[in-house]
Amino acid sequence: MFAPHTPSEREEMLKVIGVSSIDDLFRDVPENFRYPQLNLPPALTEMEVVAELNEIAMNNLPASEMPCFLGAGAYRHYIPAAVDALLQRGEFFTAYTPYQPEVSQGTLQAIFEYQTLITALTGMDVANASHYDGATAAAEAVIMAYHNFRGKRTQAVVSPSLHPQYRQVIRTYTQGYSGFSIVGDELAATEPLTGPDTLLAKINENTAIVIVQYPDFFGRIYDYTQIAAAAHAAGALFCVAVNPIALGLLKPPSEFGADIVVGEGQPLGIPLSYGGPYLGILAARKEYVRKLAGRLVGETIDADGKRAYVLTLTAREQHIRREKATSNICTNQGLMALASTIYLSLLGKTGLRQVAELCYHKAHYAAAQISKIPGFQVYSDTPFFHEFIVQCPAPVEEINDFLFEEGILGGYDLSQDYPSLPNAMLVAVTELTGKEDIHALCKALEEFHA
């Protein structure tokens, strides 16, 4: 803790507020709680603190310093320099909540542009101003569906190949809803690689929402038209969790009947940053806009007839009609949404497709090379985007330790979330993965198995 005030300054402040000592400020606190003994190390000077922090930082190795094959929901992509250059302008970097449109036009317009880009990317009619991350967006979609049916439908059908963290957060969000159940992902414990057709038998008249991932957690690409039709036939909503980069190449969820689209926006110009802050995407069809959680910015005309931006549909928001709110979240990741807006604007439609194609082709090249190594088998029963599963001859933890010693960051150990997939590694490849990186990985895997 840095204390900037001198003893004389403290004395002057005490005099102004009318007390004789700092102890007097705490007299209303019970005496046995006033000055607890804290187990803290001795105080350090600023110079000593900086030196210690630098020493700790030197032990961290960023993903940019080595070939990286770790993904599982957060990915290393190239971020154009203009993203940070614009993002760190003072008027954006220090901006707060846009409740007052007369002083927040820049922030509101940036959010409006973000919403417009997300609807174009997903094929949905409307998008909100964002959520904390993909997991919270998925949970908000479930809550949104629950309120859409006024609590009369109390079941969510969740794919076992939906990101494990998304499934956990959905359960956390819904634990206070009496009688609400989550089905479908119980197969994650025994048959996690089962196809989406297994969800069909779970959908019934009590189902509020069906959630799948596209591409799924394992990188597999499915056409969910049949699942969407089954959900709609039962009167339920159909939600798709997307990888936004993949939508530069794959058809949007709207084309196979999605009612709600959620996703993690981190790949859109946001660095890994040791886990955050990230960006939760939530978009929907227009008929569900009044149940859409979070902020929504709209375009209007001011008193002078000029284009202007305001928060819209705020009557259903938490800060005005809290008893009618569908969610207790009304915050958006404004700075992260701006980063993704700048990123998408810089790349454009063609640039985003190029990034997606590089991810796709490089991943398939890597899979082909790894499949040639004795003892390593690539799961390739279905098309995949930029991630794929490799069955290894030893525990993934051991292999990753060896790879790290070779200067390579290995893939994700699937046994952490799927015990029935021992020795299975989820390998991620992006446009930043060079051919030499793939060859280095293959060489290291060969040496490990030798």
C-alpha positions as a printed Julia matrix, in Angstrom:
450×3 Matrix{Float64}:
   0.0     0.0     0.0
   1.34    3.41   -0.97
   0.52    6.19    1.52
   1.07    9.58   -0.18
   0.32   11.88    2.77
   2.89   13.33    5.16
   2.25   13.43    8.92
   1.61   17.17    8.76
  -0.95   16.72    5.97
  -2.74   14.06    7.99
  -2.83   16.36   11.03
  -4.34   19.13    8.89
  -7.04   16.82    7.5
  -7.94   15.57   10.98
  -8.27   19.14   12.16
 -10.59   20.04    9.28
 -12.95   17.13    9.98
 -12.9    17.8    13.72
 -11.16   14.77   15.27
  -7.95   14.65   17.23
  -6.46   11.37   15.92
  -6.86    8.68   13.3
  -7.94    6.32   16.09
 -11.06    8.46   16.54
 -12.13    7.55   12.99
 -12.44    3.9    14.02
 -14.13    4.25   17.4
 -17.46    2.89   16.06
 -15.71   -0.34   15.03
 -15.64   -2.96   17.85
 -12.25   -2.8    19.52
 -11.3    -6.43   18.84
 -11.73   -5.85   15.09
  -9.9    -2.56   14.77
  -6.31   -3.57   14.24
  -6.06   -7.24   13.2
  -2.64   -8.78   12.89
  -1.97   -9.31    9.2
   0.53  -11.83    7.94
   2.3    -9.44    5.58
   5.96   -9.29    4.56
   8.06   -6.28    5.57
   7.41   -3.07    3.67
   9.44   -2.38    0.54
  10.39    0.79   -1.26
   8.91    1.48   -4.69
  12.24    0.58   -6.3
  12.34   -2.75   -4.48
   8.72   -3.54   -5.43
   9.41   -2.86   -9.13
  12.48   -5.09   -9.04
  10.52   -7.94   -7.41
   7.64   -7.65   -9.88
  10.07   -7.66  -12.8
  11.64  -10.83  -11.46
   8.22  -12.5   -11.28
   7.34  -11.29  -14.76
  10.54  -12.8   -16.17
   9.23  -16.23  -15.18
   6.22  -15.82  -17.47
   6.6   -16.85  -21.08
   3.97  -15.35  -23.42
   2.42  -17.51  -26.11
   4.0   -15.25  -28.73
   7.47  -16.45  -27.71
   6.97  -20.07  -28.74
   4.91  -22.2   -31.12
   1.46  -22.37  -29.52
  -1.07  -25.17  -30.07
  -3.28  -24.4   -27.07
  -6.83  -23.24  -27.74
  -9.98  -24.69  -26.12
 -11.93  -21.44  -26.31
  -9.18  -18.78  -26.24
  -6.94  -18.38  -29.26
  -3.83  -16.54  -30.37
  -4.65  -14.56  -33.51
  -2.87  -11.68  -35.18
  -4.12   -8.3   -33.93
  -3.49   -5.36  -36.3
  -1.56   -2.49  -34.69
  -4.43   -0.1   -35.38
  -6.63   -1.93  -32.85
  -4.59   -0.88  -29.83
  -3.73    2.51  -31.34
  -7.41    3.42  -31.51
  -8.5     1.49  -28.43
  -6.13    3.39  -26.16
  -7.3     6.85  -27.14
  -8.36    8.62  -23.96
 -11.96    9.21  -25.02
 -12.45    5.44  -25.37
 -10.02    4.1   -22.8
 -11.51    6.04  -19.89
 -15.16    6.13  -21.01
 -17.76    4.82  -18.58
 -21.44    3.98  -18.77
 -23.35    5.66  -21.63
 -26.49    6.53  -19.64
 -26.31   10.18  -20.7
 -26.5    10.2   -24.5
 -25.67   13.91  -24.73
 -22.14   13.21  -23.48
 -21.7     9.65  -24.75
 -22.29    9.79  -28.5
 -18.88    8.32  -29.36
 -19.29    5.37  -27.0
 -22.87    4.77  -28.09
 -21.97    4.87  -31.78
 -19.1     2.42  -31.22
 -21.51    0.0   -29.5
 -24.07    0.48  -32.27
 -21.42   -0.36  -34.88
 -20.44   -3.44  -32.85
 -24.06   -4.6   -32.73
 -24.4    -4.06  -36.48
 -21.28   -6.11  -37.23
 -22.37   -8.96  -34.96
 -25.8    -9.17  -36.63
 -24.11   -9.23  -40.03
 -21.74  -11.97  -38.88
 -24.38  -14.2   -37.27
 -27.36  -13.47  -39.51
 -29.46  -12.45  -36.51
 -31.74   -9.4   -36.4
 -30.41   -7.79  -33.23
 -27.38   -8.02  -30.94
 -26.82   -6.54  -27.51
 -23.85   -4.47  -26.41
 -22.02   -7.63  -25.19
 -21.58   -9.66  -22.01
 -18.57  -10.58  -19.92
 -17.52  -13.61  -21.96
 -18.87  -16.51  -23.99
 -19.82  -18.54  -20.93
 -21.95  -15.81  -19.38
 -23.56  -15.09  -22.75
 -24.57  -18.76  -23.01
 -26.03  -18.68  -19.5
 -27.93  -15.48  -20.31
 -29.42  -17.22  -23.35
 -30.81  -19.93  -21.08
 -32.27  -17.34  -18.69
 -33.67  -15.48  -21.68
 -35.45  -18.62  -22.89
 -36.77  -19.36  -19.42
 -38.38  -15.91  -19.21
 -39.61  -16.11  -22.79
 -41.87  -18.97  -21.67
 -42.64  -17.22  -18.36
 -41.09  -20.06  -16.4
 -43.54  -22.63  -17.77
 -40.8   -24.58  -19.53
 -38.13  -25.78  -17.14
 -35.64  -27.76  -19.18
 -32.55  -26.85  -21.2
 -31.08  -29.41  -23.61
 -27.32  -28.84  -23.74
 -24.89  -30.57  -26.05
 -22.08  -32.55  -24.36
 -19.72  -30.93  -26.88
 -20.58  -27.42  -25.66
 -17.56  -25.83  -23.97
 -17.27  -27.31  -20.43
 -16.99  -23.85  -18.88
 -20.16  -22.74  -20.63
 -21.99  -25.75  -19.21
 -20.69  -25.02  -15.73
 -21.73  -21.36  -15.84
 -25.18  -22.29  -17.15
 -25.63  -24.51  -14.1
 -24.44  -21.74  -11.8
 -26.87  -19.23  -13.29
 -29.86  -21.55  -13.12
 -29.33  -23.12   -9.7
 -31.84  -20.72   -8.13
 -34.63  -21.61  -10.55
 -36.85  -24.13   -8.82
 -37.37  -27.3   -10.81
 -35.14  -26.21  -13.69
 -33.12  -29.06  -15.22
 -30.28  -29.35  -17.7
 -30.15  -32.51  -19.78
 -28.18  -33.83  -22.72
 -24.67  -33.12  -21.53
 -24.64  -36.05  -19.11
 -23.09  -37.9   -22.05
 -19.98  -35.77  -21.51
 -18.95  -38.23  -18.8
 -19.19  -41.36  -20.95
 -19.64  -40.52  -24.65
 -18.47  -36.93  -25.19
 -17.77  -37.42  -28.89
 -21.29  -38.53  -29.72
 -22.94  -36.6   -32.54
 -25.72  -34.03  -32.12
 -28.42  -36.54  -33.16
 -28.4   -37.92  -29.61
 -30.01  -34.67  -28.46
 -33.17  -35.31  -30.48
 -34.58  -37.75  -27.95
 -34.09  -35.2   -25.14
 -36.27  -32.5   -26.72
 -39.89  -32.37  -25.53
 -42.73  -29.98  -24.71
 -40.95  -28.92  -21.49
 -37.81  -27.83  -23.32
 -37.2   -24.09  -23.25
 -33.94  -24.05  -25.19
 -31.55  -26.34  -27.05
 -27.88  -25.27  -27.13
 -25.16  -26.56  -29.44
 -21.72  -25.27  -30.44
 -20.51  -24.44  -33.97
 -17.8   -25.58  -34.44
 -18.09  -27.6   -31.26
 -15.59  -27.7   -28.41
 -13.62  -30.36  -30.27
 -13.48  -28.3   -33.45
 -16.02  -30.43  -35.33
 -18.41  -28.84  -37.82
 -22.02  -30.03  -37.98
 -25.09  -28.84  -39.83
 -27.7   -28.35  -37.12
 -30.74  -27.94  -39.37
 -32.35  -31.14  -38.07
 -31.78  -30.18  -34.42
 -33.22  -26.74  -35.03
 -36.3   -28.22  -36.7
 -36.83  -30.6   -33.77
 -36.49  -27.78  -31.25
 -38.98  -25.62  -33.12
 -41.39  -28.51  -33.57
 -41.44  -28.84  -29.77
 -41.92  -25.08  -29.4
 -38.44  -24.53  -27.94
 -35.79  -21.95  -28.82
 -32.61  -23.01  -30.59
 -29.29  -21.45  -29.54
 -25.9   -21.78  -31.24
 -22.58  -20.93  -29.56
 -20.19  -19.81  -32.29
 -16.54  -19.18  -32.96
 -16.78  -15.78  -34.7
 -13.68  -16.38  -36.83
 -15.24  -19.57  -38.22
 -18.23  -17.54  -39.42
 -15.9   -15.88  -41.91
 -15.92  -19.22  -43.73
 -18.96  -21.2   -42.58
 -22.6   -20.37  -43.19
 -24.17  -18.28  -40.39
 -26.35  -19.95  -37.74
 -29.39  -18.1   -39.09
 -29.33  -20.39  -42.12
 -30.1   -23.46  -40.05
 -32.72  -21.86  -37.85
 -30.97  -20.35  -34.83
 -33.12  -18.15  -32.6
 -30.22  -17.04  -30.39
 -26.5   -16.89  -31.12
 -23.87  -16.59  -28.39
 -20.12  -16.84  -28.47
 -16.72  -15.77  -27.23
 -15.52  -12.63  -29.0
 -11.9   -12.94  -27.85
 -10.65  -14.04  -31.3
 -11.8   -10.68  -32.71
  -8.8    -8.51  -31.89
  -8.55   -9.27  -28.18
  -5.28  -10.7   -26.74
  -5.15  -13.79  -24.54
  -4.21  -11.64  -21.52
  -3.94  -14.61  -19.15
  -7.69  -15.21  -19.36
  -9.38  -11.85  -19.81
 -11.08   -9.48  -20.07
 -12.94  -11.1   -22.95
 -16.19  -10.46  -24.77
 -19.55  -12.25  -24.66
 -21.55  -12.18  -27.9
 -25.34  -12.4   -27.69
 -27.63  -11.93  -30.7
 -31.19  -13.02  -31.43
 -34.14  -12.81  -33.75
 -36.17   -9.61  -33.51
 -39.18  -11.26  -31.86
 -37.09  -11.99  -28.76
 -35.57   -8.53  -28.4
 -37.63   -7.64  -25.3
 -36.2   -10.64  -23.47
 -32.64   -9.9   -24.56
 -30.43   -9.3   -21.52
 -27.95   -6.45  -21.37
 -27.73   -3.08  -23.05
 -29.02   -2.27  -26.5
 -28.03    0.85  -28.42
 -30.29    2.26  -31.11
 -30.02    4.95  -33.76
 -32.42    7.9   -33.73
 -32.67   11.58  -34.71
 -32.09   14.45  -32.29
 -34.06   17.7   -31.96
 -32.05   19.22  -34.81
 -32.72   16.32  -37.15
 -29.2    14.93  -36.85
 -28.34   11.26  -36.4
 -27.92   10.31  -32.73
 -27.54    7.21  -30.57
 -29.28    6.23  -27.34
 -29.83    3.23  -25.09
 -33.11    1.66  -26.2
 -35.66   -0.67  -24.58
 -34.36    0.49  -21.22
 -37.79   -0.01  -19.66
 -36.95   -3.71  -19.35
 -33.47   -3.01  -18.05
 -32.3    -3.57  -14.52
 -31.73    0.07  -13.69
 -35.35    1.1   -14.31
 -37.74   -1.87  -13.95
 -35.69   -4.36  -11.99
 -38.69   -6.45  -10.97
 -39.38   -7.19  -14.65
 -35.77   -7.74  -15.7
 -34.86  -11.03  -17.35
 -31.32  -10.75  -16.01
 -29.34   -9.05  -13.28
 -26.59   -8.15  -15.75
 -26.77   -4.81  -17.56
 -23.04   -4.21  -17.99
 -21.27   -4.6   -21.32
 -17.6    -5.08  -22.15
 -17.39   -1.69  -23.84
 -13.66   -1.56  -24.49
 -13.51   -5.16  -25.7
 -16.53   -4.6   -27.94
 -14.71   -1.61  -29.42
 -11.61   -3.75  -30.04
 -13.67   -6.31  -31.95
 -15.41   -3.54  -33.88
 -12.08   -2.07  -34.99
 -10.76   -5.55  -35.82
 -13.75   -6.49  -37.97
 -13.76   -3.09  -39.65
 -10.07   -3.38  -40.54
 -10.36   -6.92  -41.92
 -13.67   -6.55  -43.67
 -15.58   -9.46  -45.14
 -12.72  -10.61  -47.38
 -10.05  -10.3   -44.7
 -12.08  -12.28  -42.16
 -12.59  -15.04  -44.7
  -8.84  -15.12  -45.39
  -8.09  -15.53  -41.67
 -10.69  -18.3   -41.4
  -9.3   -20.09  -44.47
  -5.76  -19.94  -43.09
  -6.96  -21.41  -39.78
  -8.84  -24.16  -41.6
  -6.11  -25.19  -44.03
  -3.25  -24.94  -41.55
  -5.16  -27.1   -39.07
  -5.75  -29.76  -41.7
  -2.1   -29.66  -42.7
  -1.08  -30.11  -39.07
  -3.53  -32.99  -38.61
  -2.17  -34.71  -41.71
   1.43  -34.4   -40.48
   0.66  -35.58  -36.93
  -1.28  -38.59  -38.22
   1.95  -39.85  -39.82
   3.69  -40.13  -36.45
   3.59  -43.65  -34.97
   1.53  -43.79  -31.8
  -0.48  -40.64  -32.54
  -3.96  -40.89  -34.05
  -6.04  -37.95  -35.29
  -9.82  -38.12  -34.92
 -11.15  -37.06  -38.31
 -14.6   -38.62  -38.68
 -16.15  -35.19  -39.22
 -15.0   -31.92  -40.82
 -13.2   -29.64  -38.37
 -12.25  -25.98  -38.29
  -9.0   -25.07  -36.51
  -8.99  -27.62  -33.7
  -8.83  -31.38  -33.71
  -8.31  -34.26  -31.3
  -5.11  -36.3   -31.2
  -5.08  -39.61  -29.34
  -1.64  -39.85  -27.74
   0.44  -42.83  -26.57
   0.9   -41.29  -23.09
  -0.83  -38.85  -20.74
  -1.11  -35.41  -22.31
   0.36  -33.79  -19.21
   3.59  -35.73  -19.71
   3.71  -34.88  -23.4
   3.08  -31.2   -22.75
   5.87  -31.1   -20.16
   8.22  -32.57  -22.75
   7.01  -30.15  -25.43
   7.53  -27.19  -23.12
  11.12  -28.26  -22.54
  11.44  -28.22  -26.33
  10.08  -24.68  -26.46
   6.56  -25.6   -27.63
   3.23  -24.92  -25.94
   1.22  -28.1   -26.47
  -2.5   -28.68  -26.83
  -5.28  -28.94  -24.28
  -5.53  -32.02  -22.06
  -9.11  -33.18  -22.63
  -9.04  -35.59  -19.7
  -9.37  -32.55  -17.4
 -13.0   -32.16  -18.5
 -13.71  -35.52  -20.14
 -12.37  -38.4   -18.03
 -13.47  -40.87  -20.71
 -10.91  -39.3   -23.09
  -7.59  -40.24  -21.48
  -4.45  -39.34  -23.42
  -6.48  -37.11  -25.76
  -5.04  -33.74  -26.77
  -7.04  -30.92  -28.37
  -4.69  -29.2   -30.8
  -5.45  -25.66  -32.01
  -3.94  -24.04  -35.09
  -4.49  -20.42  -36.14
  -3.23  -18.16  -38.92
  -0.2   -17.36  -36.73
   0.92  -21.01  -36.74
   3.68  -21.38  -39.32
   4.62  -24.51  -41.22
   7.9   -24.54  -39.32
   5.93  -24.53  -36.04
   3.95  -27.57  -37.16
   7.12  -29.38  -38.22
   8.74  -28.54  -34.87
   5.73  -30.01  -33.05
   5.87  -33.19  -35.14
   9.58  -33.58  -34.58
   9.14  -33.2   -30.82
   6.28  -35.73  -30.78
   8.45  -38.19  -32.68
  11.25  -37.73  -30.17
   8.88  -38.21  -27.27
   7.63  -41.52  -28.67
  11.04  -42.75  -29.74
